[in-house]
C-alpha cells in the first residue's frame, strides 16, 4: 500500500519547489508551513540527509467544512506535501491522500475528502 499520492518529475528539486506554490494556489490552497527536513536533521542530530521539504497546504473553504463537522479533525490538517531529491537527481512529490486520512477517520467527510483529493491530484499533474 502506498502512502499518499506520488508523482515523479523530470525537473530538479529546486524547480519543483518553485512550481509547487503556484500549482497549489491555482486549486485554492496556500502554503502555511514549510519544514526543511534535511536542515533540521543536520541542526538537531548532525546527520546529512537528502534534500527534503514538507509543505503544509490549506484550502480554507474545505478546512472550515471539515472542522465545522468535527473539531478534532484538525489533527489531520493541513494537507502535507513532500518534495525530495530522489536518487536520479530529479524531484519526487507526494501529497497526502484525504481518502486515506479524513475519510478514513470519519466517513461523513468522504465527499470533502474526494473533492480535496481531486484538487491535490490536479496539483501533482500540473507539475
N, CA, C and O atoms as CSV, one atom per row, in Angstrom:
chain,resi,resn,atom,element,x,y,z
A,1,UNK,N,N,0.841,-1.181,0.000
A,1,UNK,CA,C,0.000,0.000,0.000
A,1,UNK,C,C,0.884,1.242,0.000
A,1,UNK,O,O,1.804,1.360,0.809
A,2,UNK,N,N,0.598,2.155,-0.905
A,2,UNK,CA,C,1.387,3.377,-0.937
A,2,UNK,C,C,0.792,4.402,0.020
A,2,UNK,O,O,-0.404,4.392,0.311
A,3,UNK,N,N,1.651,5.274,0.491
A,3,UNK,CA,C,1.215,6.355,1.365
A,3,UNK,C,C,1.016,7.584,0.490
A,3,UNK,O,O,1.969,8.060,-0.127
A,4,UNK,N,N,-0.172,8.090,0.427
A,4,UNK,CA,C,-0.440,9.291,-0.328
A,4,UNK,C,C,-0.442,9.083,-1.830
A,4,UNK,O,O,-0.543,7.967,-2.339
A,5,UNK,N,N,-0.324,10.221,-2.521
A,5,UNK,CA,C,-0.315,10.230,-3.985
A,5,UNK,C,C,1.052,10.747,-4.423
A,5,UNK,O,O,1.523,11.763,-3.912
A,6,UNK,N,N,1.686,10.059,-5.360
A,6,UNK,CA,C,3.069,10.353,-5.718
A,6,UNK,C,C,3.204,10.719,-7.184
A,6,UNK,O,O,2.489,10.204,-8.044
A,7,UNK,N,N,4.139,11.620,-7.447
A,7,UNK,CA,C,4.472,11.978,-8.824
A,7,UNK,C,C,5.974,12.150,-8.937
A,7,UNK,O,O,6.576,12.925,-8.195
A,8,UNK,N,N,6.575,11.426,-9.864
A,8,UNK,CA,C,7.989,11.567,-10.190
A,8,UNK,C,C,8.099,12.642,-11.268
A,8,UNK,O,O,7.425,12.557,-12.295
A,9,UNK,N,N,8.928,13.636,-11.051
A,9,UNK,CA,C,9.058,14.728,-12.004
A,9,UNK,C,C,10.361,14.615,-12.783
A,9,UNK,O,O,11.306,13.961,-12.342
A,10,UNK,N,N,10.400,15.256,-13.936
A,10,UNK,CA,C,11.609,15.308,-14.749
A,10,UNK,C,C,12.419,16.559,-14.463
A,10,UNK,O,O,13.415,16.818,-15.139
A,11,UNK,N,N,12.009,17.333,-13.479
A,11,UNK,CA,C,12.720,18.564,-13.153
A,11,UNK,C,C,13.501,18.384,-11.853
A,11,UNK,O,O,13.389,17.362,-11.175
A,12,UNK,N,N,14.282,19.389,-11.531
A,12,UNK,CA,C,15.093,19.339,-10.319
A,12,UNK,C,C,14.242,19.599,-9.074
A,12,UNK,O,O,13.101,20.050,-9.163
A,13,UNK,N,N,14.814,19.309,-7.944
A,13,UNK,CA,C,14.204,19.588,-6.646
A,13,UNK,C,C,13.863,21.074,-6.525
A,13,UNK,O,O,12.753,21.432,-6.131
A,14,UNK,N,N,14.822,21.936,-6.865
A,14,UNK,CA,C,14.603,23.380,-6.772
A,14,UNK,C,C,13.477,23.832,-7.698
A,14,UNK,O,O,12.660,24.670,-7.316
A,15,UNK,N,N,13.429,23.289,-8.901
A,15,UNK,CA,C,12.362,23.652,-9.839
A,15,UNK,C,C,10.999,23.207,-9.315
A,15,UNK,O,O,10.013,23.933,-9.437
A,16,UNK,N,N,10.951,22.026,-8.741
A,16,UNK,CA,C,9.684,21.528,-8.184
A,16,UNK,C,C,9.204,22.432,-7.055
A,16,UNK,O,O,8.023,22.772,-6.990
A,17,UNK,N,N,10.112,22.823,-6.168
A,17,UNK,CA,C,9.736,23.710,-5.061
A,17,UNK,C,C,9.303,25.081,-5.562
A,17,UNK,O,O,8.468,25.739,-4.941
A,18,UNK,N,N,9.859,25.502,-6.664
A,18,UNK,CA,C,9.485,26.791,-7.246
A,18,UNK,C,C,8.079,26.732,-7.851
A,18,UNK,O,O,7.323,27.699,-7.750
A,19,UNK,N,N,7.727,25.618,-8.472
A,19,UNK,CA,C,6.439,25.465,-9.153
A,19,UNK,C,C,5.278,25.166,-8.194
A,19,UNK,O,O,4.142,25.557,-8.458
A,20,UNK,N,N,5.556,24.491,-7.110
A,20,UNK,CA,C,4.503,23.951,-6.255
A,20,UNK,C,C,3.565,25.010,-5.656
A,20,UNK,O,O,2.351,24.810,-5.701
A,21,UNK,N,N,4.058,26.120,-5.099
A,21,UNK,CA,C,3.115,27.086,-4.521
A,21,UNK,C,C,2.083,27.627,-5.517
A,21,UNK,O,O,0.913,27.783,-5.169
A,22,UNK,N,N,2.504,27.909,-6.739
A,22,UNK,CA,C,1.562,28.416,-7.749
A,22,UNK,C,C,0.555,27.340,-8.139
A,22,UNK,O,O,-0.621,27.636,-8.354
A,23,UNK,N,N,1.011,26.093,-8.232
A,23,UNK,CA,C,0.104,24.992,-8.562
A,23,UNK,C,C,-0.936,24.810,-7.451
A,23,UNK,O,O,-2.107,24.553,-7.730
A,24,UNK,N,N,-0.513,24.941,-6.215
A,24,UNK,CA,C,-1.447,24.852,-5.092
A,24,UNK,C,C,-2.433,26.019,-5.105
A,24,UNK,O,O,-3.633,25.834,-4.897
A,25,UNK,N,N,-1.920,27.204,-5.348
A,25,UNK,CA,C,-2.776,28.398,-5.377
A,25,UNK,C,C,-3.868,28.275,-6.435
A,25,UNK,O,O,-5.004,28.697,-6.219
A,26,UNK,N,N,-3.516,27.699,-7.570
A,26,UNK,CA,C,-4.492,27.525,-8.651
A,26,UNK,C,C,-5.666,26.650,-8.228
A,26,UNK,O,O,-6.746,26.740,-8.813
A,27,UNK,N,N,-5.468,25.807,-7.221
A,27,UNK,CA,C,-6.527,24.927,-6.722
A,27,UNK,C,C,-7.098,25.401,-5.384
A,27,UNK,O,O,-7.822,24.665,-4.713
A,28,UNK,N,N,-6.763,26.640,-5.005
A,28,UNK,CA,C,-7.345,27.219,-3.797
A,28,UNK,C,C,-6.596,26.960,-2.513
A,28,UNK,O,O,-7.125,27.209,-1.430
A,29,UNK,N,N,-5.363,26.460,-2.608
A,29,UNK,CA,C,-4.559,26.172,-1.423
A,29,UNK,C,C,-3.499,27.246,-1.216
A,29,UNK,O,O,-3.038,27.878,-2.167
A,30,UNK,N,N,-3.131,27.434,0.020
A,30,UNK,CA,C,-1.987,28.260,0.360
A,30,UNK,C,C,-1.031,27.436,1.192
A,30,UNK,O,O,-1.442,26.484,1.855
A,31,UNK,N,N,0.234,27.791,1.163
A,31,UNK,CA,C,1.238,27.085,1.961
A,31,UNK,C,C,1.329,27.769,3.322
A,31,UNK,O,O,1.698,28.940,3.412
A,32,UNK,N,N,0.993,27.037,4.375
A,32,UNK,CA,C,1.028,27.556,5.738
A,32,UNK,C,C,2.373,27.321,6.415
A,32,UNK,O,O,2.855,28.157,7.179
A,33,UNK,N,N,2.968,26.170,6.123
A,33,UNK,CA,C,4.221,25.797,6.783
A,33,UNK,C,C,5.175,25.190,5.777
A,33,UNK,O,O,4.766,24.627,4.762
A,34,UNK,N,N,6.448,25.316,6.080
A,34,UNK,CA,C,7.484,24.676,5.270
A,34,UNK,C,C,8.568,24.184,6.222
A,34,UNK,O,O,9.157,24.966,6.969
A,35,UNK,N,N,8.817,22.901,6.186
A,35,UNK,CA,C,9.822,22.293,7.055
A,35,UNK,C,C,10.941,21.746,6.185
A,35,UNK,O,O,10.715,20.878,5.341
A,36,UNK,N,N,12.142,22.255,6.394
A,36,UNK,CA,C,13.322,21.763,5.691
A,36,UNK,C,C,13.883,20.615,6.534
A,36,UNK,O,O,14.640,20.833,7.480
A,37,UNK,N,N,13.498,19.397,6.172
A,37,UNK,CA,C,13.857,18.225,6.961
A,37,UNK,C,C,15.368,18.030,6.994
A,37,UNK,O,O,15.927,17.740,8.052
A,38,UNK,N,N,16.036,18.185,5.856
A,38,UNK,CA,C,17.481,17.969,5.820
A,38,UNK,C,C,18.206,18.966,6.726
A,38,UNK,O,O,19.132,18.582,7.441
A,39,UNK,N,N,17.801,20.240,6.709
A,39,UNK,CA,C,18.435,21.245,7.571
A,39,UNK,C,C,18.148,20.960,9.041
A,39,UNK,O,O,19.026,21.108,9.892
A,40,UNK,N,N,16.921,20.554,9.335
A,40,UNK,CA,C,16.551,20.256,10.716
A,40,UNK,C,C,17.343,19.074,11.257
A,40,UNK,O,O,17.824,19.116,12.389
A,41,UNK,N,N,17.484,18.016,10.455
A,41,UNK,CA,C,18.254,16.849,10.909
A,41,UNK,C,C,19.722,17.200,11.116
A,41,UNK,O,O,20.359,16.708,12.048
A,42,UNK,N,N,20.255,18.046,10.249
A,42,UNK,CA,C,21.651,18.470,10.388
A,42,UNK,C,C,21.821,19.265,11.674
A,42,UNK,O,O,22.762,19.040,12.435
A,43,UNK,N,N,20.910,20.190,11.909
A,43,UNK,CA,C,20.996,21.041,13.103
A,43,UNK,C,C,20.775,20.256,14.396
A,43,UNK,O,O,21.491,20.460,15.376
A,44,UNK,N,N,19.792,19.365,14.400
A,44,UNK,CA,C,19.406,18.690,15.645
A,44,UNK,C,C,20.264,17.477,15.991
A,44,UNK,O,O,20.595,17.260,17.156
A,45,UNK,N,N,20.626,16.682,14.973
A,45,UNK,CA,C,21.371,15.449,15.277
A,45,UNK,C,C,22.623,15.279,14.415
A,45,UNK,O,O,23.234,14.210,14.397
A,46,UNK,N,N,22.996,16.342,13.704
A,46,UNK,CA,C,24.224,16.378,12.914
A,46,UNK,C,C,24.345,15.216,11.927
A,46,UNK,O,O,25.393,14.578,11.820
A,47,UNK,N,N,23.242,14.956,11.204
A,47,UNK,CA,C,23.294,13.967,10.135
A,47,UNK,C,C,22.989,14.654,8.809
A,47,UNK,O,O,22.235,15.625,8.748
A,48,UNK,N,N,23.586,14.129,7.766
A,48,UNK,CA,C,23.329,14.626,6.428
A,48,UNK,C,C,22.241,13.772,5.805
A,48,UNK,O,O,22.306,12.543,5.824
A,49,UNK,N,N,21.244,14.440,5.255
A,49,UNK,CA,C,20.101,13.757,4.655
A,49,UNK,C,C,19.795,14.430,3.329
A,49,UNK,O,O,20.064,15.619,3.157
A,50,UNK,N,N,19.240,13.684,2.399
A,50,UNK,CA,C,18.900,14.234,1.079
A,50,UNK,C,C,18.024,15.482,1.225
A,50,UNK,O,O,17.403,15.696,2.266
A,51,UNK,N,N,17.984,16.292,0.181
A,51,UNK,CA,C,17.142,17.487,0.207
A,51,UNK,C,C,15.676,17.044,0.253
A,51,UNK,O,O,15.209,16.293,-0.604
A,52,UNK,N,N,14.975,17.523,1.263
A,52,UNK,CA,C,13.641,17.016,1.584
A,52,UNK,C,C,12.876,18.103,2.332
A,52,UNK,O,O,13.315,18.561,3.386
A,53,UNK,N,N,11.742,18.512,1.794
A,53,UNK,CA,C,10.899,19.505,2.464
A,53,UNK,C,C,9.470,18.995,2.582
A,53,UNK,O,O,8.969,18.265,1.727
A,54,UNK,N,N,8.838,19.408,3.669
A,54,UNK,CA,C,7.425,19.132,3.900
A,54,UNK,C,C,6.705,20.481,3.865
A,54,UNK,O,O,7.051,21.406,4.600
A,55,UNK,N,N,5.700,20.572,2.998
A,55,UNK,CA,C,4.888,21.785,2.909
A,55,UNK,C,C,3.495,21.480,3.454
A,55,UNK,O,O,2.866,20.497,3.062
A,56,UNK,N,N,3.032,22.312,4.341
A,56,UNK,CA,C,1.680,22.183,4.877
A,56,UNK,C,C,0.764,23.123,4.130
A,56,UNK,O,O,0.872,24.341,4.275
A,57,UNK,N,N,-0.142,22.573,3.329
A,57,UNK,CA,C,-1.033,23.380,2.495
A,57,UNK,C,C,-2.459,23.331,3.034
A,57,UNK,O,O,-2.898,22.328,3.597
A,58,UNK,N,N,-3.163,24.436,2.845
A,58,UNK,CA,C,-4.535,24.517,3.341
A,58,UNK,C,C,-5.446,25.168,2.310
A,58,UNK,O,O,-5.094,26.181,1.706
A,59,UNK,N,N,-6.607,24.580,2.119
A,59,UNK,CA,C,-7.688,25.198,1.367
A,59,UNK,C,C,-8.702,25.609,2.432
A,59,UNK,O,O,-9.421,24.759,2.958
A,60,UNK,N,N,-8.770,26.897,2.756
A,60,UNK,CA,C,-9.599,27.334,3.883
A,60,UNK,C,C,-11.060,26.906,3.798
A,60,UNK,O,O,-11.675,26.592,4.817
A,61,UNK,N,N,-11.613,26.891,2.601
A,61,UNK,CA,C,-13.017,26.514,2.426
A,61,UNK,C,C,-13.264,25.088,2.928
A,61,UNK,O,O,-14.190,24.842,3.700
A,62,UNK,N,N,-12.430,24.165,2.480
A,62,UNK,CA,C,-12.630,22.755,2.862
A,62,UNK,C,C,-12.184,22.492,4.299
A,62,UNK,O,O,-12.765,21.654,4.988
A,63,UNK,N,N,-11.160,23.202,4.748
A,63,UNK,CA,C,-10.744,23.066,6.147
A,63,UNK,C,C,-11.888,23.502,7.071
A,63,UNK,O,O,-12.171,22.841,8.070
A,64,UNK,N,N,-12.530,24.597,6.737
A,64,UNK,CA,C,-13.653,25.083,7.545
A,64,UNK,C,C,-14.788,24.073,7.575
A,64,UNK,O,O,-15.365,23.816,8.632
A,65,UNK,N,N,-15.112,23.500,6.421
A,65,UNK,CA,C,-16.178,22.492,6.372
A,65,UNK,C,C,-15.842,21.298,7.261
A,65,UNK,O,O,-16.682,20.832,8.031
A,66,UNK,N,N,-14.618,20.812,7.151
A,66,UNK,CA,C,-14.219,19.636,7.937
A,66,UNK,C,C,-14.214,19.952,9.426
A,66,UNK,O,O,-14.703,19.157,10.229
A,67,UNK,N,N,-13.665,21.104,9.802
A,67,UNK,CA,C,-13.603,21.486,11.217
A,67,UNK,C,C,-14.983,21.770,11.787
A,67,UNK,O,O,-15.235,21.526,12.968
A,68,UNK,N,N,-15.875,22.284,10.954
A,68,UNK,CA,C,-17.245,22.526,11.417
A,68,UNK,C,C,-17.964,21.218,11.708
A,68,UNK,O,O,-18.843,21.165,12.568
A,69,UNK,N,N,-17.595,20.178,11.004
A,69,UNK,CA,C,-18.173,18.855,11.237
A,69,UNK,C,C,-17.575,18.213,12.484
A,69,UNK,O,O,-18.292,17.598,13.273
A,70,UNK,N,N,-16.252,18.357,12.664
A,70,UNK,CA,C,-15.563,17.699,13.782
A,70,UNK,C,C,-14.303,18.488,14.133
A,70,UNK,O,O,-13.332,18.494,13.377
A,71,UNK,N,N,-14.330,19.144,15.271
A,71,UNK,CA,C,-13.173,19.947,15.684
A,71,UNK,C,C,-11.898,19.127,15.812
A,71,UNK,O,O,-10.803,19.657,15.622
A,72,UNK,N,N,-12.020,17.863,16.125
A,72,UNK,CA,C,-10.841,17.016,16.301
A,72,UNK,C,C,-10.141,16.683,14.992
A,72,UNK,O,O,-9.012,16.192,15.008
A,73,UNK,N,N,-10.787,16.941,13.862
A,73,UNK,CA,C,-10.200,16.622,12.565
A,73,UNK,C,C,-8.966,17.486,12.298
A,73,UNK,O,O,-8.170,17.178,11.411
A,74,UNK,N,N,-8.811,18.559,13.058
A,74,UNK,CA,C,-7.639,19.426,12.911
A,74,UNK,C,C,-6.320,18.699,13.089
A,74,UNK,O,O,-5.287,19.159,12.603
A,75,UNK,N,N,-6.343,17.579,13.775
A,75,UNK,CA,C,-5.119,16.796,13.940
A,75,UNK,C,C,-4.615,16.267,12.589
A,75,UNK,O,O,-3.440,15.923,12.456
A,76,UNK,N,N,-5.491,16.202,11.605
A,76,UNK,CA,C,-5.122,15.715,10.276
A,76,UNK,C,C,-4.859,16.852,9.284
A,76,UNK,O,O,-4.623,16.604,8.101
A,77,UNK,N,N,-4.900,18.077,9.758
A,77,UNK,CA,C,-4.680,19.234,8.906
A,77,UNK,C,C,-3.334,19.872,9.230
A,77,UNK,O,O,-2.865,19.683,10.352
A,78,UNK,N,N,-2.697,20.588,8.369
A,78,UNK,CA,C,-3.067,20.844,6.987
A,78,UNK,C,C,-2.740,19.643,6.102
A,78,UNK,O,O,-2.267,18.612,6.581
A,79,UNK,N,N,-2.998,19.791,4.815
A,79,UNK,CA,C,-2.650,18.748,3.851
A,79,UNK,C,C,-1.152,18.836,3.594
A,79,UNK,O,O,-0.671,19.837,3.063
A,80,UNK,N,N,-0.423,17.815,3.959
A,80,UNK,CA,C,1.029,17.830,3.758
A,80,UNK,C,C,1.402,17.336,2.377
A,80,UNK,O,O,0.824,16.390,1.841
A,81,UNK,N,N,2.391,18.015,1.823
A,81,UNK,CA,C,3.030,17.583,0.580
A,81,UNK,C,C,4.521,17.496,0.860
A,81,UNK,O,O,5.065,18.290,1.627
A,82,UNK,N,N,5.168,16.539,0.243
A,82,UNK,CA,C,6.603,16.321,0.416
A,82,UNK,C,C,7.280,16.472,-0.934
A,82,UNK,O,O,6.792,15.978,-1.951
A,83,UNK,N,N,8.404,17.158,-0.927
A,83,UNK,CA,C,9.247,17.258,-2.115
A,83,UNK,C,C,10.630,16.791,-1.695
A,83,UNK,O,O,11.198,17.291,-0.724
A,84,UNK,N,N,11.171,15.817,-2.444
A,84,UNK,CA,C,12.544,15.404,-2.147
A,84,UNK,C,C,13.315,15.112,-3.417
A,84,UNK,O,O,12.754,14.810,-4.471
A,85,UNK,N,N,14.622,15.214,-3.271
A,85,UNK,CA,C,15.510,14.908,-4.377
A,85,UNK,C,C,15.732,13.408,-4.374
A,85,UNK,O,O,16.274,12.855,-3.417
A,86,UNK,N,N,15.311,12.747,-5.450
A,86,UNK,CA,C,15.420,11.292,-5.500
A,86,UNK,C,C,16.808,10.862,-5.971
A,86,UNK,O,O,17.655,11.704,-6.270
A,87,UNK,N,N,17.034,9.573,-6.034
A,87,UNK,CA,C,18.352,9.031,-6.394
A,87,UNK,C,C,18.762,9.339,-7.828
A,87,UNK,O,O,19.941,9.233,-8.163
A,88,UNK,N,N,17.812,9.717,-8.680
A,88,UNK,CA,C,18.119,10.067,-10.065
A,88,UNK,C,C,18.464,11.552,-10.210
A,88,UNK,O,O,18.800,12.009,-11.302
A,89,UNK,N,N,18.381,12.303,-9.106
A,89,UNK,CA,C,18.699,13.720,-9.131
A,89,UNK,C,C,17.538,14.601,-9.554
A,89,UNK,O,O,17.707,15.806,-9.744
A,90,UNK,N,N,16.368,14.014,-9.702
A,90,UNK,CA,C,15.173,14.782,-10.011
A,90,UNK,C,C,14.279,14.823,-8.776
A,90,UNK,O,O,14.653,14.327,-7.713
A,91,UNK,N,N,13.112,15.409,-8.921
A,91,UNK,CA,C,12.230,15.586,-7.769
A,91,UNK,C,C,11.120,14.547,-7.728
A,91,UNK,O,O,10.581,14.135,-8.755
A,92,UNK,N,N,10.802,14.146,-6.526
A,92,UNK,CA,C,9.620,13.351,-6.242
A,92,UNK,C,C,8.720,14.215,-5.377
A,92,UNK,O,O,9.180,14.847,-4.426
A,93,UNK,N,N,7.431,14.241,-5.710
A,93,UNK,CA,C,6.458,14.998,-4.933
A,93,UNK,C,C,5.370,14.034,-4.484
A,93,UNK,O,O,4.831,13.272,-5.287
A,94,UNK,N,N,5.056,14.075,-3.210
A,94,UNK,CA,C,3.979,13.269,-2.654
A,94,UNK,C,C,2.992,14.185,-1.967
A,94,UNK,O,O,3.361,15.212,-1.397
A,95,UNK,N,N,1.745,13.800,-2.029
A,95,UNK,CA,C,0.691,14.532,-1.350
A,95,UNK,C,C,-0.077,13.560,-0.473
A,95,UNK,O,O,-0.228,12.382,-0.797
A,96,UNK,N,N,-0.548,14.074,0.621
A,96,UNK,CA,C,-1.454,13.296,1.446
A,96,UNK,C,C,-2.658,12.896,0.585
A,96,UNK,O,O,-3.045,13.638,-0.318
A,97,UNK,N,N,-3.231,11.764,0.851
A,97,UNK,CA,C,-4.460,11.351,0.182
A,97,UNK,C,C,-5.589,11.475,1.206
A,97,UNK,O,O,-5.677,10.664,2.128
A,98,UNK,N,N,-6.449,12.477,1.054
A,98,UNK,CA,C,-7.515,12.689,2.039
A,98,UNK,C,C,-8.459,11.501,2.212
A,98,UNK,O,O,-9.117,11.380,3.246
A,99,UNK,N,N,-8.531,10.624,1.208
A,99,UNK,CA,C,-9.352,9.425,1.380
A,99,UNK,C,C,-8.702,8.454,2.354
A,99,UNK,O,O,-9.392,7.655,2.988
A,100,UNK,N,N,-7.369,8.517,2.479
A,100,UNK,CA,C,-6.665,7.662,3.432
A,100,UNK,C,C,-6.636,8.266,4.831
A,100,UNK,O,O,-6.342,7.572,5.803
A,101,UNK,N,N,-6.945,9.569,4.934
A,101,UNK,CA,C,-6.869,10.231,6.239
A,101,UNK,C,C,-8.246,10.715,6.685
A,101,UNK,O,O,-8.858,10.108,7.563
A,102,UNK,N,N,-8.734,11.793,6.096
A,102,UNK,CA,C,-10.014,12.373,6.528
A,102,UNK,C,C,-11.165,11.389,6.426
A,102,UNK,O,O,-11.887,11.170,7.399
A,103,UNK,N,N,-11.340,10.792,5.247
A,103,UNK,CA,C,-12.467,9.873,5.049
A,103,UNK,C,C,-12.309,8.613,5.880
A,103,UNK,O,O,-13.299,8.030,6.323
A,104,UNK,N,N,-11.064,8.186,6.095
A,104,UNK,CA,C,-10.840,7.001,6.932
A,104,UNK,C,C,-11.172,7.305,8.392
A,104,UNK,O,O,-11.678,6.445,9.114
A,105,UNK,N,N,-10.884,8.537,8.820
A,105,UNK,CA,C,-11.174,8.920,10.200
A,105,UNK,C,C,-12.665,9.120,10.430
A,105,UNK,O,O,-13.186,8.802,11.499
A,106,UNK,N,N,-13.349,9.652,9.416
A,106,UNK,CA,C,-14.779,9.924,9.550
A,106,UNK,C,C,-15.430,9.807,8.177
A,106,UNK,O,O,-15.307,10.718,7.358
A,107,UNK,N,N,-16.116,8.706,7.917
A,107,UNK,CA,C,-16.752,8.507,6.610
A,107,UNK,C,C,-17.696,9.634,6.193
A,107,UNK,O,O,-17.954,9.804,5.001
A,108,UNK,N,N,-18.213,10.403,7.144
A,108,UNK,CA,C,-19.086,11.529,6.807
A,108,UNK,C,C,-18.323,12.616,6.051
A,108,UNK,O,O,-18.936,13.492,5.441
A,109,UNK,N,N,-16.994,12.564,6.087
A,109,UNK,CA,C,-16.162,13.544,5.383
A,109,UNK,C,C,-15.718,13.041,4.008
A,109,UNK,O,O,-14.864,13.657,3.370
A,110,UNK,N,N,-16.286,11.937,3.553
A,110,UNK,CA,C,-15.875,11.342,2.274
A,110,UNK,C,C,-16.048,12.281,1.093
A,110,UNK,O,O,-15.203,12.314,0.199
A,111,UNK,N,N,-17.129,13.043,1.079
A,111,UNK,CA,C,-17.365,13.951,-0.046
A,111,UNK,C,C,-16.298,15.048,-0.100
A,111,UNK,O,O,-15.751,15.336,-1.164
A,112,UNK,N,N,-16.007,15.657,1.057
A,112,UNK,CA,C,-14.954,16.671,1.114
A,112,UNK,C,C,-13.615,16.043,0.741
A,112,UNK,O,O,-12.852,16.618,-0.035
A,113,UNK,N,N,-13.330,14.867,1.292
A,113,UNK,CA,C,-12.061,14.189,1.022
A,113,UNK,C,C,-11.889,13.893,-0.459
A,113,UNK,O,O,-10.796,14.047,-1.003
A,114,UNK,N,N,-12.956,13.473,-1.108
A,114,UNK,CA,C,-12.888,13.172,-2.538
A,114,UNK,C,C,-12.596,14.436,-3.343
A,114,UNK,O,O,-11.797,14.410,-4.280
A,115,UNK,N,N,-13.236,15.527,-2.980
A,115,UNK,CA,C,-13.010,16.795,-3.667
A,115,UNK,C,C,-11.568,17.267,-3.474
A,115,UNK,O,O,-10.903,17.655,-4.435
A,116,UNK,N,N,-11.096,17.231,-2.248
A,116,UNK,CA,C,-9.724,17.674,-1.963
A,116,UNK,C,C,-8.716,16.751,-2.639
A,116,UNK,O,O,-7.693,17.215,-3.143
A,117,UNK,N,N,-8.993,15.459,-2.654
A,117,UNK,CA,C,-8.107,14.518,-3.345
A,117,UNK,C,C,-7.982,14.904,-4.820
A,117,UNK,O,O,-6.881,14.910,-5.371
A,118,UNK,N,N,-9.096,15.220,-5.449
A,118,UNK,CA,C,-9.079,15.618,-6.854
A,118,UNK,C,C,-8.258,16.874,-7.078
A,118,UNK,O,O,-7.500,16.959,-8.044
A,119,UNK,N,N,-8.404,17.851,-6.191
A,119,UNK,CA,C,-7.644,19.089,-6.311
A,119,UNK,C,C,-6.148,18.839,-6.124
A,119,UNK,O,O,-5.333,19.388,-6.865
A,120,UNK,N,N,-5.783,18.017,-5.144
A,120,UNK,CA,C,-4.369,17.719,-4.938
A,120,UNK,C,C,-3.798,16.907,-6.094
A,120,UNK,O,O,-2.636,17.086,-6.458
A,121,UNK,N,N,-4.584,16.036,-6.663
A,121,UNK,CA,C,-4.145,15.281,-7.830
A,121,UNK,C,C,-3.916,16.230,-9.012
A,121,UNK,O,O,-2.957,16.061,-9.765
A,122,UNK,N,N,-4.784,17.215,-9.174
A,122,UNK,CA,C,-4.591,18.209,-10.224
A,122,UNK,C,C,-3.292,18.974,-10.008
A,122,UNK,O,O,-2.562,19.250,-10.959
A,123,UNK,N,N,-3.009,19.315,-8.761
A,123,UNK,CA,C,-1.740,19.981,-8.439
A,123,UNK,C,C,-0.564,19.114,-8.884
A,123,UNK,O,O,0.340,19.594,-9.567
A,124,UNK,N,N,-0.578,17.842,-8.499
A,124,UNK,CA,C,0.524,16.940,-8.864
A,124,UNK,C,C,0.686,16.829,-10.365
A,124,UNK,O,O,1.802,16.874,-10.882
A,125,UNK,N,N,-0.431,16.683,-11.066
A,125,UNK,CA,C,-0.358,16.509,-12.525
A,125,UNK,C,C,0.101,17.793,-13.218
A,125,UNK,O,O,0.674,17.730,-14.306
A,126,UNK,N,N,-0.139,18.943,-12.613
A,126,UNK,CA,C,0.254,20.201,-13.235
A,126,UNK,C,C,1.745,20.481,-13.123
A,126,UNK,O,O,2.272,21.365,-13.799
A,127,UNK,N,N,2.413,19.733,-12.275
A,127,UNK,CA,C,3.845,19.929,-12.094
A,127,UNK,C,C,4.596,19.267,-13.230
A,127,UNK,O,O,5.825,19.314,-13.268
